[in-house]
Amino acid sequence: MTFNDVISRPFRCNVYMDWLNFKMNGGRDIKFDKLFEHIHLRGGNVKIANFYAPEAEDENQRRFYDAIRRSGFKIEYIEEKGRGHSGKFNCDTMMAVDMVAQADGIDAVYLLTNDYDYIHPVRYLRSRGIRTLLIHAERPSNDLRDEVDEWRMFKQLEL
């Protein structure tokens, strides 16, 4: 049974993307416009689409972020982790809180990450009857895949 066999059509959904995690695990080639097309073709009406990433550092990155916005995402900028310039960025807490706080009035969540850290918000969403679909790149957390209603590698969906 697949995600769309269980969820009624049309459905309201939110989309959350942990960009650095997704990109570092081989997801850099995802086609964002195809992602939204995929969701809409299955009856999804996207209420919120958040893309978590650090501030743009150069003109190329600014152009990339502009394209992300045009595809339908709102960029949520994440700050450097810790004091000083450690070069580490982490959006896990911010994204997890948003997933829970923005859950009212939706039927499903699309989660784009490979990260184990989203198990607890996924459990919470599922306890509220909200379907969860994980779209991952290479090397996803098997524990996270066990928690969601359905999972697919983005290349399987031709994104």
C-alpha positions, 0 to 999 in steps of 0.5 A: 500500500502506498502513501497515495492509496491511504490519503484522500485526494485532494490533501493539504500538506507541508514540505520540509527540507534539510538542505545541507543534510540532503545535499551532503548525502548525494541529493544536490541534483534534485529538481525542485520544480519537479518536487512540487509537480510530483506533489500536485499531481498526487492531489497535494495542496502545499500550505507551507514549504520550508527550505532550511539552509545557511545564508548565501555566501556568494552570488551563485548561492544567491541565484540558487536561493532565488530559484528555490524561492521561485519553485515554491519554498520559503528559505529559513536561514540557519545560523552557525552552530556554537560560538565563533566560526566552527563552520557547522550548521544545524537546522534539526531543532528549528525544523522539528519545532516547525513541523510540530507547530505548523501541523494544524490543518494538514493531512500530510508532511513531505520530509526531505532529509536523511537525518535520524533526528526527525524521528520524534516529530514524525512520531508526533505527526503520525499520532495526530493522524498526519501521514508522513512521506520521507524523500531521501538521498543516499544513505538515509537513516533506516530508523527514520525510514522505519518511522514514516508512512512511506519513503522513497529515494528522490531519484526513484520519483524522478525528481 
